[in-house]
Amino acid sequence: MPGYDKTPSPAPPDGERDARPPVSEEAFLHIDGVSCRFGATEAVRDVTFSVEAGTIFGLVGSDGAGKSTLLRMAATMLKPASGRIRIGGKDVVTQKAEAKALIGYMPQRFGLYQDLTVEENIDFFMNIFGIKGTERKARKALYLGFSNLLPFTDRQAGNLSGGMKQKLGLACVLVHEPKLLILDEPTNGVDPVSRQEFWEILEKMREKGVTILVSTAYLDEGERCDRLGLMHRAALLETATPAEIRSRFENLEEAIIHRMQEADGEPAHDTFKL
């Protein structure tokens, strides 16, 4: 993981586990005591939180904090070394196929086919999920319409702007109508207007009852989440609403940097883009 500090973090003090956020039994996504290692590197350590159905939960934090690894475990791409993840009551390890059917996962580098058109890309994903007939036509119109891509159906994906590629990627993830969207920094490097449009799509999906777990490097996007989880050095430092996190500070950036300073016992570097 680029930027990950391999210096082991100090062991949590006695009783810290008891201070972890409770896992709501009514939530759609449960992450309970999850850890992951890559050799000697501790990528995720004892992370616990839950995400209520129909809400947006954002992961923010320092570079290399373990956010992508945690999302990959939630998306069934990596097996946790310890702990448990449940999606809609399905365990991602022991009921992987059932859990995976509920998920739409968009990694940082989503696999669009650059030499295929917008329409051919979305057709390819609908073929994978076996979507046929009138339902196929309706979903294509719906999700390309959501993404403002209907005027560009004949354009090759490789000729789209960065923002349009991300919106096409999201449309392809949405065609099988997942209950949980897992998005890893989906707007990284995208222009401000396209980021705004992308988040408008996410908020529409939330209104439709879709649960969203998203990591972001942009704290203005963090403000749009219902709850945030702050990760630093493989650990989850805090979960709260954006307003609660910044309640004693001028803005969310200042609050998060202060919280990381507390965890490190020394000044933290500003690794966020506003």
C-alpha positions in Angstrom: 0.0 0.0 0.0 1.7 3.3 -1.1 2.4 5.7 1.7 1.8 3.1 4.4 4.0 3.6 7.5 5.2 0.2 8.5 6.2 1.3 12.0 4.0 -0.8 14.3 1.4 1.2 16.1 1.5 0.9 19.9 -0.8 -1.7 21.4 -4.2 -0.3 22.5 -4.4 0.3 26.2 -6.3 -2.0 28.4 -10.0 -1.5 28.1 -9.8 0.2 24.7 -11.7 -2.6 23.0 -14.6 -1.9 25.4 -14.7 1.6 24.0 -15.3 0.5 20.4 -18.6 1.6 18.8 -21.4 -1.0 19.3 -22.5 -3.0 16.4 -26.1 -2.3 15.7 -28.0 -5.5 15.1 -30.5 -3.6 12.9 -27.8 -2.3 10.5 -27.3 -3.6 7.0 -23.5 -3.8 7.2 -21.7 -5.1 10.3 -17.9 -5.0 10.6 -16.9 -6.5 13.9 -13.3 -6.8 15.2 -11.9 -7.1 11.7 -8.1 -7.3 11.2 -5.8 -7.9 8.2 -2.1 -8.3 7.7 0.3 -8.5 4.7 3.3 -10.3 6.1 4.7 -8.1 8.9 2.5 -5.2 7.9 -0.6 -4.7 9.9 -3.0 -3.1 7.4 -6.3 -3.2 9.5 -6.4 -3.6 13.2 -9.5 -4.6 15.2 -12.0 -2.4 13.3 -15.7 -2.4 14.4 -18.6 -0.3 13.1 -22.0 -0.7 11.5 -23.8 1.0 8.7 -27.6 1.5 8.8 -29.6 0.7 5.7 -30.2 3.6 3.3 -27.3 5.7 4.7 -23.9 6.8 3.4 -20.9 5.9 5.6 -17.6 7.6 4.6 -14.1 6.4 5.5 -11.5 9.2 5.7 -8.0 9.2 7.1 -4.3 9.3 6.3 -2.7 7.8 3.3 -2.1 4.1 3.8 -4.4 3.9 6.9 -6.1 0.7 5.7 -9.2 2.1 4.1 -8.9 0.3 0.7 -8.0 -3.0 2.5 -11.1 -2.7 4.7 -13.3 -2.0 1.6 -11.8 -5.0 -0.2 -12.6 -7.3 2.8 -16.2 -5.9 2.9 -16.5 -6.6 -0.9 -15.4 -10.3 -0.4 -12.1 -9.7 -2.3 -9.9 -10.3 0.8 -10.5 -12.7 3.7 -10.2 -11.1 7.1 -7.4 -12.5 9.3 -9.8 -12.2 12.3 -13.2 -10.7 13.0 -16.5 -11.0 11.1 -18.3 -9.0 8.3 -22.0 -9.5 7.6 -24.0 -7.9 4.8 -27.7 -8.2 5.0 -27.2 -10.9 7.5 -24.8 -12.9 5.2 -21.3 -13.6 6.4 -18.8 -12.6 3.7 -16.6 -15.6 4.4 -19.0 -18.5 5.1 -21.8 -17.2 2.8 -19.6 -15.4 0.3 -21.9 -16.0 -2.8 -25.0 -14.8 -1.0 -23.2 -11.7 0.4 -21.5 -10.9 -3.0 -24.9 -10.9 -4.7 -25.9 -7.9 -2.5 -22.8 -5.8 -3.3 -21.8 -3.4 -6.0 -18.0 -2.8 -5.7 -16.1 0.0 -7.5 -12.4 -0.1 -6.8 -10.0 2.8 -7.4 -9.2 1.5 -10.9 -12.5 0.2 -12.2 -12.3 -2.2 -15.2 -14.0 -0.4 -18.0 -13.2 -1.6 -21.6 -11.6 1.4 -23.2 -12.2 0.2 -26.8 -15.9 -0.4 -26.2 -18.6 2.3 -26.3 -20.6 3.4 -23.3 -23.5 1.2 -24.4 -21.3 -1.8 -25.1 -19.7 -1.5 -21.6 -23.0 -1.4 -19.8 -24.3 -4.2 -22.0 -21.3 -6.3 -21.0 -22.1 -5.9 -17.3 -25.7 -6.7 -17.9 -24.7 -9.9 -19.7 -22.6 -10.9 -16.7 -25.6 -10.5 -14.4 -28.0 -12.1 -16.8 -30.3 -9.1 -17.2 -32.5 -9.6 -20.3 -35.6 -8.4 -22.1 -37.6 -5.4 -21.1 -35.8 -5.2 -17.7 -32.5 -4.8 -19.6 -33.8 -1.9 -21.6 -35.3 -0.2 -18.6 -32.2 -0.5 -16.5 -29.9 0.8 -19.3 -32.1 3.9 -19.7 -32.4 4.4 -15.9 -28.7 4.2 -15.0 -27.3 5.9 -18.1 -29.9 8.6 -17.5 -28.9 8.9 -13.9 -25.3 9.3 -15.0 -26.2 11.8 -17.8 -24.6 9.5 -20.3 -27.5 8.8 -22.7 -26.1 11.4 -25.2 -22.8 9.5 -25.3 -23.8 5.9 -25.8 -21.8 5.6 -29.0 -18.6 7.1 -27.6 -15.7 4.8 -26.7 -15.0 4.7 -23.0 -11.4 5.6 -23.7 -12.5 8.9 -25.2 -14.6 9.9 -22.1 -13.4 12.5 -19.6 -12.2 11.3 -16.2 -15.5 12.2 -14.6 -17.6 10.6 -17.3 -15.6 7.4 -16.9 -16.3 7.3 -13.2 -20.0 7.9 -13.8 -20.0 5.1 -16.4 -18.2 2.8 -13.9 -20.9 3.6 -11.3 -23.7 2.9 -13.9 -22.1 -0.5 -14.6 -21.9 -1.3 -10.9 -25.6 -0.3 -10.4 -27.2 -2.4 -13.2 -27.7 -5.4 -11.0 -29.3 -3.1 -8.4 -27.1 -4.0 -5.4 -28.3 -3.3 -1.8 -24.8 -2.1 -0.8 -22.5 0.1 -2.8 -18.8 -0.1 -1.9 -16.8 2.7 -3.5 -13.0 3.3 -3.1 -12.2 7.0 -3.6 -14.5 7.0 -6.7 -13.9 10.7 -7.4 -10.1 10.9 -6.9 -8.6 13.2 -9.6 -12.0 14.1 -11.0 -12.9 17.7 -11.7 -15.1 19.6 -9.1 -18.2 19.7 -11.4 -18.0 15.9 -12.1 -17.5 15.2 -8.4 -20.7 17.2 -7.6 -22.6 15.3 -10.2 -21.3 11.9 -8.9 -22.4 12.7 -5.4 -25.8 13.8 -6.6 -26.1 10.3 -8.1 -25.1 8.7 -4.7 -27.6 10.8 -2.9 -30.4 9.7 -5.3 -29.4 6.1 -4.6 -29.5 6.7 -0.9 -33.1 8.0 -1.4 -33.9 4.7 -3.1 -32.7 2.8 0.0 -29.3 1.8 -1.1 -26.6 1.6 1.6 -23.3 3.2 0.7 -19.8 2.6 2.1 -17.3 5.0 0.5 -13.8 6.2 1.1 -12.8 9.7 0.1 -9.8 12.0 0.2 -12.0 15.0 -0.1 -13.5 16.4 3.1 -16.2 18.3 1.4 -17.5 14.9 0.3 -17.1 13.7 3.9 -19.6 16.4 4.9 -22.2 14.8 2.7 -22.0 11.5 4.5 -24.4 10.5 7.3 -21.6 9.2 9.4 -17.8 9.1 9.1 -15.1 6.7 10.2 -11.7 8.1 10.8 -8.9 5.6 10.1 -5.2 6.1 10.9 -2.3 3.7 11.1 -4.6 0.7 10.5 -7.0 1.6 13.3 -10.5 3.2 13.4 -10.1 6.2 15.7 -13.6 7.4 15.7 -17.1 7.1 14.2 -19.5 10.0 14.3 -21.5 12.4 12.2 -19.5 15.1 10.4 -21.0 17.7 12.7 -20.0 15.7 15.8 -16.4 15.3 14.7 -15.9 19.0 13.9 -18.1 20.3 16.8 -15.1 21.9 18.7 -13.2 23.0 15.6 -13.5 25.5 12.7 -13.8 22.7 10.1 -13.6 19.0 9.5 -10.0 19.1 8.3 -8.8 20.7 11.5 -10.8 18.3 13.7 -9.4 15.2 11.9 -5.8 16.4 11.9 -6.1 17.1 15.7 -7.5 13.6 16.2 -4.6 12.0 14.4 -2.2 14.1 16.4 -3.7 12.8 19.5 -3.3 9.2 18.3 0.4 9.8 17.2 1.4 12.0 20.1 3.0 14.3 17.5 1.8 16.6 14.7 0.2 14.9 11.8 0.7 15.9 8.2 -2.2 17.3 6.2 -2.9 14.6 3.6 -6.4 15.8 2.6 -7.6 17.8 -0.4 -10.4 20.3 0.1 
